[in-house]
Amino acid sequence: MHIAKNDIVEVIAGNDRGKRGKVLRVNPKASRVVIEGVNFIHRHTKPRSQTEQGGIIEKEAPIHVSNVKLVCSKCNKGVRVRTKILANKKKERICAECGEMIERR
């Protein structure tokens, strides 16, 4: 996957289109990512004990990786990503717009 944990991404489809956030979790098998502050769901919970309180909890739900673009620090916009294999056999992500190397955080 071209998206990794702690990357800054921009949502390009859905109700949260245009929002940016940090990737909290990545699920490569399902091709989904959880982004901070995007795609909230309401979870109705029951109190499990006398001390725990029930109610409606808002939390981020996974979004498909095809609906997000990586944000280039130089371009400051969502861009497509290319990969390049360096001389030391390491794979690097490169911005398709400006050619700048995008580092993992």
C-alpha positions as CSV (number, residue, x, y, z in Angstrom):
1,M,0.0,0.0,0.0
2,H,1.2,3.5,-0.7
3,I,-0.3,4.8,2.6
4,A,1.4,4.2,5.9
5,K,0.7,5.0,9.5
6,N,1.2,8.7,10.5
7,D,1.0,9.9,6.9
8,I,-1.1,13.0,6.2
9,V,-3.8,12.3,3.7
10,E,-6.7,14.1,2.0
11,V,-10.1,12.5,1.5
12,I,-11.2,12.6,-2.2
13,A,-14.6,10.9,-2.1
14,G,-17.5,10.6,0.3
15,N,-19.2,12.9,2.8
16,D,-15.8,14.0,4.2
17,R,-14.4,15.1,0.8
18,G,-11.6,17.7,1.2
19,K,-10.8,16.9,4.8
20,R,-7.2,16.2,5.8
21,G,-6.0,14.1,8.7
22,K,-3.3,11.8,10.1
23,V,-3.6,8.0,9.4
24,L,-4.1,6.2,12.7
25,R,-4.3,2.6,11.5
26,V,-3.8,0.7,8.3
27,N,-5.4,-2.6,7.4
28,P,-3.7,-3.8,4.2
29,K,-5.8,-7.0,3.9
30,A,-9.0,-5.0,3.6
31,S,-7.3,-2.0,1.9
32,R,-8.7,0.3,4.5
33,V,-7.3,3.1,6.7
34,V,-8.5,5.0,9.8
35,I,-8.0,8.7,9.6
36,E,-8.1,11.1,12.5
37,G,-11.2,13.3,12.5
38,V,-12.8,11.7,9.4
39,N,-15.7,9.2,8.8
40,F,-17.3,9.3,12.3
41,I,-19.8,6.6,13.3
42,H,-22.1,6.5,16.4
43,R,-21.7,3.5,18.6
44,H,-24.6,2.9,21.0
45,T,-23.1,1.2,24.1
46,K,-24.6,-0.4,27.1
47,P,-23.1,0.0,30.6
48,R,-21.2,-3.3,31.3
49,S,-20.9,-2.7,35.0
50,Q,-22.0,-0.3,37.8
51,T,-19.0,1.9,37.2
52,E,-19.0,2.0,33.4
53,Q,-21.4,4.5,31.8
54,G,-23.4,3.8,28.7
55,G,-24.3,6.1,25.9
56,I,-23.5,7.1,22.3
57,I,-19.8,7.1,21.5
58,E,-18.4,8.8,18.3
59,K,-15.4,7.1,16.8
60,E,-13.6,7.0,13.4
61,A,-14.5,4.2,11.1
62,P,-12.2,2.8,8.3
63,I,-12.3,4.3,4.9
64,H,-11.1,2.6,1.7
65,V,-7.6,3.5,0.6
66,S,-8.8,4.4,-2.9
67,N,-10.8,7.3,-1.4
68,V,-7.7,9.1,0.0
69,K,-4.6,10.7,-1.5
70,L,-1.3,11.3,0.2
71,V,-0.4,15.0,0.8
72,C,2.9,16.1,-0.6
73,S,4.8,18.5,1.8
74,K,6.1,20.5,-1.2
75,C,2.9,20.7,-3.3
76,N,0.7,21.0,-0.2
77,K,-2.1,19.0,-1.9
78,G,-3.3,15.5,-2.4
79,V,-1.1,13.8,-5.1
80,R,-0.7,10.4,-6.8
81,V,2.4,8.4,-5.6
82,R,5.0,6.7,-7.6
83,T,7.6,4.3,-6.3
84,K,11.3,4.2,-7.1
85,I,13.9,1.7,-6.2
86,L,17.1,3.3,-5.0
87,A,20.6,2.0,-5.5
88,N,20.6,0.4,-2.0
89,K,17.5,-1.7,-3.0
90,K,15.1,0.4,-0.9
91,K,11.7,1.5,-2.2
92,E,10.8,5.2,-1.9
93,R,7.6,7.0,-2.5
94,I,7.8,9.9,-5.0
95,C,5.2,12.6,-5.7
96,A,3.9,12.3,-9.2
97,E,3.4,16.1,-9.5
98,C,6.8,17.6,-8.4
99,G,9.1,14.5,-8.1
100,E,9.8,15.2,-4.5
101,M,10.6,12.2,-2.2
102,I,7.9,11.6,0.4
103,E,9.3,10.2,3.6
104,R,7.6,8.0,6.0
105,R,7.0,9.5,9.5
